[in-house]
């Protein structure tokens, strides 16, 4: 995954440098080049971002499918079913991880939008966003974790609990049949 990110950054910088090179050769300043090429750079890089988003989504879908297969396979064991059910009820299970990742993604998008807005405000104010000074993010949105509702934890624990009930019934029937085989005289 990290190799893809490195390749993405390399491709992005190649495109940016290719677009900015003619202006640098003519002697424009970095701020002037950024103003002149902003639209062209955004249009040229947009397909890269779409490709990256598609690759990340594909990776995430494969990871989720693998986790579901591993979880389903693990439920063939009573101990694993008990552990999965307990983790879900204690809000430390898979559904909690998914819930946290969704909240994290929403916060990242909110923070990204906030930073873009602050950069645009700063640039509009004095056109020195890229002069090396740090952007003031004192009013940034705060991440607030909201726990998984208890109802959802019960629903998430239902499948492993169902497997536990099935295992109990199966083991009881097998033990009872074994008991009936013995001749008690």
C-alpha positions in Angstrom: 0.0 0.0 0.0 2.8 2.4 0.9 4.6 1.7 -2.4 1.4 2.8 -4.2 1.4 6.1 -2.2 5.1 6.7 -3.1 4.4 6.0 -6.8 1.3 8.3 -6.6 3.5 11.1 -5.2 6.2 10.6 -7.8 3.6 10.8 -10.6 2.0 13.8 -9.1 5.3 15.7 -8.8 6.3 14.8 -12.3 3.1 16.2 -13.7 3.4 19.4 -11.6 7.0 19.9 -12.5 6.2 19.3 -16.2 3.5 22.0 -16.1 5.5 24.5 -14.1 8.9 24.0 -16.0 8.1 26.5 -18.9 7.2 29.2 -16.4 10.3 28.6 -14.3 12.4 28.9 -17.4 10.8 32.3 -18.2 11.8 33.5 -14.7 8.5 33.7 -12.9 8.4 33.6 -9.1 7.0 30.5 -7.4 3.9 32.5 -6.3 3.2 33.7 -9.9 3.7 30.2 -11.2 1.2 28.8 -8.6 -1.3 31.4 -9.7 -0.9 30.8 -13.4 -0.8 27.0 -13.2 -3.3 26.3 -10.5 -6.2 25.3 -12.8 -4.0 23.3 -15.2 -2.4 21.4 -12.3 -5.7 20.6 -10.7 -7.1 19.3 -14.1 -4.0 17.2 -14.8 -3.8 15.7 -11.3 -7.6 14.9 -11.0 -7.3 11.6 -12.9 -4.5 10.5 -10.6 -6.6 11.3 -7.5 -9.5 9.3 -9.0 -7.2 6.4 -9.8 -5.8 6.5 -6.2 -9.3 6.7 -4.7 -10.4 3.7 -6.8 -7.3 1.7 -5.8 -7.8 2.5 -2.1 -11.5 1.6 -2.3 -10.6 -1.7 -4.0 -8.0 -2.5 -1.3 -10.5 -1.6 1.4 -13.2 -3.9 -0.1 -10.7 -6.8 -0.4 -9.6 -6.3 3.2 -13.3 -6.3 4.4 -14.0 -9.4 2.4 -10.9 -11.1 3.9 -12.0 -10.2 7.4 -15.5 -11.5 6.8 -14.2 -14.8 5.5 -11.7 -15.1 8.4 -14.5 -14.3 10.9 -16.9 -16.8 9.4 -14.3 -19.5 9.4 -13.4 -18.7 13.0 -17.0 -19.1 14.1 -16.7 -22.8 13.4 -15.0 -22.9 16.8 -17.1 -22.4 20.0 -14.2 -20.6 21.7 -13.9 -18.2 18.8 -17.6 -17.6 18.7 -17.6 -16.9 22.4 -14.7 -14.5 22.0 -16.3 -12.7 19.0 -19.7 -12.3 20.8 -17.9 -11.1 24.0 -15.9 -8.6 22.0 -18.9 -7.2 20.2 -20.8 -6.8 23.5 -17.8 -5.1 25.1 -17.5 -2.7 22.2 -14.1 -4.0 21.2 -15.1 -6.1 18.2 -15.2 -5.8 14.5 -18.3 -3.6 14.4 -16.6 -1.2 16.7 -13.5 -1.1 14.4 -15.8 -0.4 11.4 -17.7 2.3 13.3 -14.4 4.0 14.4 -13.0 3.9 10.8 -16.2 5.5 9.5 -15.9 8.3 12.1 -12.2 8.7 11.3 -12.9 9.1 7.6 -15.6 11.6 8.2 -13.2 13.6 10.4 -10.4 13.4 7.9 -12.7 14.8 5.2 -13.9 17.6 7.6 -10.3 18.4 8.5 -9.1 18.4 4.9 -12.0 20.8 3.9 -11.1 23.0 6.9 -7.4 23.2 5.9 -8.3 24.0 2.3 -10.6 26.7 3.5 -8.0 28.2 5.8 -5.3 28.1 3.0 -7.7 29.9 0.6 -8.5 32.5 3.3 -4.8 33.0 4.0 -3.9 33.2 0.4 -6.7 35.6 -0.4 -5.6 37.8 2.6 -1.9 38.1 1.8 -0.9 35.6 -0.9 1.9 34.0 1.2 0.6 30.5 1.9 3.7 28.9 0.4 6.3 31.1 2.0 7.1 28.6 4.7 5.0 29.9 7.5 2.7 27.6 9.4 -1.0 27.8 8.9 -3.0 28.8 12.0 -5.4 25.9 12.7 -6.5 26.9 16.2 -10.2 26.8 15.2 -9.9 23.3 13.7 -12.7 20.8 14.3 -12.1 18.4 17.1 -12.5 14.6 16.8 -15.2 13.3 19.1 -15.5 9.5 19.2 -19.1 8.3 19.6 -19.4 4.8 20.9 -21.3 2.1 19.1 -24.9 2.1 20.3 -25.8 -0.8 22.5 -28.5 -2.0 20.1 -25.9 -2.3 17.3 -23.6 -4.2 19.6 -26.4 -6.7 20.4 -27.1 -7.1 16.7 -23.4 -7.7 15.9 -23.1 -10.3 18.7 -26.2 -12.1 17.5 -24.5 -14.3 14.9 -21.7 -15.5 17.1 -24.3 -16.1 19.9 -26.4 -18.1 17.4 -23.4 -20.3 16.6 -22.9 -20.8 20.4 -26.5 -21.9 20.8 -26.2 -24.3 17.8 -23.0 -25.7 19.3 -24.7 -26.2 22.7 -27.6 -28.0 21.1 -25.3 -30.1 18.9 -23.0 -31.1 21.7 -26.0 -31.9 24.0 -27.6 -34.1 21.3 -24.2 -35.9 20.6 -23.6 -36.5 24.3 -27.2 -37.7 24.9 -26.9 -40.2 22.0 -23.6 -41.4 23.4 -25.2 -41.8 26.8 -28.0 -43.9 25.3 -25.6 -46.3 23.6 -24.2 -47.5 26.9 -26.0 -50.5 28.3 -26.7 -49.6 31.9 -27.5 -52.8 33.8 
